[in-house]
Amino acid sequence: MEYEILPAVFEVEEALKPGAPQLYEEFPGNMLPPGTPFFGPDCLKEVVMGDVEKGFQEAEVITEGTFGYENLPNPFP
């Protein structure tokens, strides 16, 4: 058996940079298009992109940091 060593990234920010290794050809830039179901039929049915600045203005509390969902087998940011 022969193995091909492929490049990898381990942080979301790195995976989103131009030239980062692509997980799947059908998802350029390692991004899911809005409305793409990516787990079972009853889970996380879409990715919603909103107005971040408006969200900050309307928020009662703002917390900054890096957050992850390591327990979900999702390879997309």
LINNOR-V687535 format. One record per run of one state. SS is the DSSP state (A for helix, B for strand, O for the rest). FROM is the first residue (numbers start at 0). TO is the last residue. Records with the same first field share a line. If there is no record, write none. Layout:
BEGIN
SS=FROM-TO  FROM-TO
END
This chain:
BEGIN
O=0-10  15-26  30-50  58-76
A=11-14  27-29  51-57
END
